[in-house]
Amino acid sequence: MSTRTNNLGQAIGAVADGWSVRSRPPRLPIEGRFCRIEPLNVAEHGSSLYKSLSRDTSGANWTYLGYEPFADEKACLKWLEESCLHNDPLFYTILETSSGKSVGLASLMRIDVLNGVIEVGNIHYSPLLQRRPAATEAMFLLMRRVFDELGYRRYEWKCDSLNGPSRNAAVRLGFRYEGLFRQAVVYKGRNRDTAWFSIIDREWPSIRAAYEEWLDPSNFDAQQHQRTPLGKLIEAHRN
């Protein structure tokens, strides 16, 4: 996308040909091979989700979340009802295809239909989902909805700058680091410098091709171990 100049010789942005306001993400499921994404329904998903999240007995999953571990299932369901049923953020639960269990949460948030910008956030993977093919596929399914179904221009990932696993995940998933917003948030009584990452629409076709190659059944052995890492495929398709 080249930079143009106006009649005063000032640099201005390229024309956004054919751009129009985009639709909001729908409350519709997305079917994958390893997982299924469904709009969160507390009655249907809440109990299963609580049991899955409670498998983290160390508390490590909660360090960089804006809320603390739940005391019991009732507290979890109350939080889900109060915090996760809005239009923005729009929460989805991740269901494991093989068992039907609700094993994680993610949301599409800061939804900007005028500019075609959306963020994926509030990601909370239970131990049943972590480091499994479904964990990666879930992110791909949401990206595909944002870019292919809805035609957004920009997809964002933000995290606490001290959250090493989240930063590493963003890079592995194809996001590019953009910078640090210092003292961006106060949560749990402490400062957060926020690291920003993004994927934009012109990068998406090569990233999508890498995911499709990674998710191909031939890339996994009988124990569902990957043969070629996603990061390697993304770099190959970028080049």
C-alpha positions in Angstrom: 0.0 0.0 0.0 1.8 3.1 -1.2 1.8 6.6 0.3 0.4 9.4 -1.9 0.7 13.2 -1.7 -2.0 15.8 -2.0 -1.8 19.0 -4.1 0.2 20.6 -1.3 2.9 18.0 -1.5 1.8 16.5 1.9 2.0 12.8 2.4 -1.4 11.1 2.7 -2.6 7.6 3.0 -3.5 5.3 0.1 -7.1 5.2 -1.0 -9.1 2.5 0.8 -10.8 1.3 -2.4 -14.2 -0.2 -1.9 -14.2 0.2 1.9 -17.5 0.2 3.7 -18.7 -0.3 7.2 -18.5 -3.9 8.3 -21.0 -6.1 10.2 -20.6 -7.1 13.8 -19.5 -10.7 14.5 -22.5 -12.9 14.5 -23.6 -15.2 17.4 -23.1 -18.3 15.3 -21.0 -21.4 15.9 -17.8 -22.2 13.9 -17.0 -25.8 13.1 -13.5 -27.1 13.1 -11.8 -30.5 13.0 -10.4 -30.5 16.6 -12.8 -28.0 18.1 -16.1 -26.1 17.8 -16.5 -22.4 18.6 -19.9 -21.5 20.1 -21.3 -18.2 21.5 -21.2 -18.6 25.3 -24.4 -19.9 26.8 -24.0 -20.1 30.6 -26.8 -22.8 31.0 -25.2 -25.0 28.4 -21.5 -24.4 28.9 -21.0 -23.0 32.4 -20.7 -26.1 34.5 -18.4 -27.9 32.0 -16.3 -24.8 31.6 -15.9 -24.4 35.4 -14.7 -28.0 35.7 -12.2 -27.6 32.9 -10.8 -24.3 34.2 -10.6 -25.7 37.7 -8.0 -28.2 36.5 -5.4 -25.5 36.9 -4.6 -26.0 40.5 -1.4 -23.9 40.5 -3.2 -20.7 39.6 -0.7 -19.9 36.8 -3.5 -19.4 34.3 -5.0 -16.5 36.3 -1.9 -14.4 36.8 -2.5 -12.1 33.8 -6.3 -12.3 33.8 -8.4 -9.4 35.2 -10.1 -11.7 37.6 -9.2 -14.3 40.3 -9.8 -18.0 40.5 -13.4 -18.9 41.3 -14.2 -20.2 44.8 -16.7 -22.6 43.4 -19.0 -23.3 40.5 -21.6 -20.9 41.7 -19.1 -18.0 41.7 -18.0 -19.0 38.2 -21.5 -19.0 36.8 -22.2 -15.7 38.4 -19.1 -14.2 36.8 -20.1 -15.6 33.4 -23.6 -14.2 33.7 -22.4 -10.7 34.7 -19.3 -10.4 32.5 -19.6 -12.6 29.4 -23.0 -12.1 27.9 -22.5 -8.6 26.3 -22.1 -7.7 22.6 -18.6 -6.3 23.1 -16.7 -8.3 24.2 -18.5 -11.1 22.5 -17.5 -14.3 24.3 -17.2 -17.7 22.7 -16.5 -21.0 24.3 -14.3 -23.6 22.8 -15.7 -27.1 22.7 -13.4 -30.1 22.3 -14.8 -32.1 19.4 -13.9 -35.5 20.8 -15.5 -35.0 24.2 -17.9 -32.1 23.7 -16.5 -30.5 26.8 -16.2 -26.7 27.1 -12.4 -26.3 27.5 -11.7 -22.6 27.0 -12.9 -19.1 26.5 -12.1 -16.3 24.0 -13.8 -13.1 22.9 -13.9 -10.7 20.0 -13.7 -7.3 21.5 -13.2 -3.6 20.9 -15.2 -4.1 17.8 -14.8 -1.2 15.4 -17.1 -1.7 12.4 -16.3 1.8 10.9 -12.6 1.1 10.6 -12.7 -2.7 10.4 -10.6 -3.3 13.5 -11.2 -6.1 16.1 -9.3 -7.6 18.9 -9.1 -11.1 20.2 -8.9 -11.2 23.9 -10.0 -12.7 27.3 -8.4 -15.9 26.2 -8.5 -18.5 28.9 -7.4 -22.0 28.0 -7.9 -24.8 30.5 -5.2 -27.5 30.9 -7.5 -29.7 28.7 -6.9 -27.3 25.8 -3.4 -26.0 26.3 -0.7 -27.3 23.8 -3.2 -29.3 21.8 -4.2 -28.9 18.1 -7.6 -27.5 19.1 -5.9 -24.6 20.9 -4.4 -23.4 17.6 -7.4 -24.3 15.5 -9.6 -22.1 17.7 -7.5 -19.1 17.0 -7.6 -19.9 13.2 -11.4 -20.2 13.2 -11.8 -16.8 14.8 -9.3 -15.2 12.4 -11.2 -16.8 9.5 -14.4 -15.3 10.7 -13.0 -11.9 11.0 -11.1 -11.7 7.7 -13.0 -14.1 5.4 -16.5 -13.8 6.6 -16.6 -10.2 7.8 -13.9 -8.6 5.8 -12.2 -6.7 8.6 -8.8 -4.9 7.9 -7.0 -5.4 11.2 -6.9 -8.1 13.9 -5.3 -7.2 17.2 -3.7 -9.1 20.1 -2.8 -7.3 23.3 -1.3 -8.6 26.5 0.7 -7.6 29.6 4.2 -7.0 28.5 5.4 -9.4 31.2 3.2 -12.2 30.0 5.9 -14.2 28.1 3.7 -17.1 27.1 1.1 -14.7 25.6 3.8 -12.8 23.7 5.3 -16.0 22.3 1.8 -17.3 21.3 1.1 -14.1 19.4 4.3 -14.4 17.3 3.7 -18.1 16.8 0.2 -17.5 15.6 1.4 -15.0 13.0 0.9 -11.6 14.7 3.5 -8.9 14.3 4.8 -7.0 17.3 3.9 -3.3 17.0 5.1 -1.7 20.3 4.6 -1.0 23.9 1.9 1.1 25.5 3.4 2.2 28.8 1.2 2.3 31.9 -1.8 1.5 29.8 -3.9 -0.3 32.5 -4.2 -0.8 36.2 -5.5 -4.2 37.2 -5.4 -6.2 40.4 -3.8 -3.1 41.9 -0.8 -3.2 39.7 0.5 -1.5 36.6 0.3 -3.1 33.1 2.4 -2.0 30.2 0.6 -3.4 27.2 2.3 -5.1 24.3 0.5 -4.7 20.9 0.5 -7.2 18.1 -1.6 -7.3 14.9 -2.4 -9.1 11.6 -3.7 -7.0 8.7 -5.8 -8.1 5.8 -3.0 -8.1 3.2 -1.0 -10.5 5.4 -3.9 -12.8 6.0 -3.8 -14.9 2.7 -0.3 -16.2 3.4 -1.1 -16.8 7.1 -4.3 -18.6 6.2 -2.4 -20.9 3.8 0.1 -21.7 6.6 -2.7 -22.6 9.0 -4.5 -24.8 6.4 -1.2 -26.7 5.8 -0.6 -27.0 9.5 -4.2 -28.3 10.2 -4.0 -30.9 7.3 -4.4 -34.4 8.8 -1.1 -35.4 7.2 0.7 -32.9 9.5 -0.2 -35.0 12.6 0.8 -38.4 13.8 -1.5 -40.9 15.5 -1.0 -39.2 18.8 -1.9 -35.8 17.3 1.7 -34.5 17.5 2.5 -32.0 14.8 5.1 -32.9 12.2 5.9 -29.3 11.1 5.5 -26.4 13.5 3.1 -23.6 12.6 5.7 -20.9 13.0 7.9 -22.6 10.4 5.0 -22.8 7.9 4.1 -19.1 8.5 7.6 -18.0 7.8 7.7 -20.2 4.6 4.5 -18.7 3.3 5.6 -15.2 4.1 8.7 -15.7 2.0 
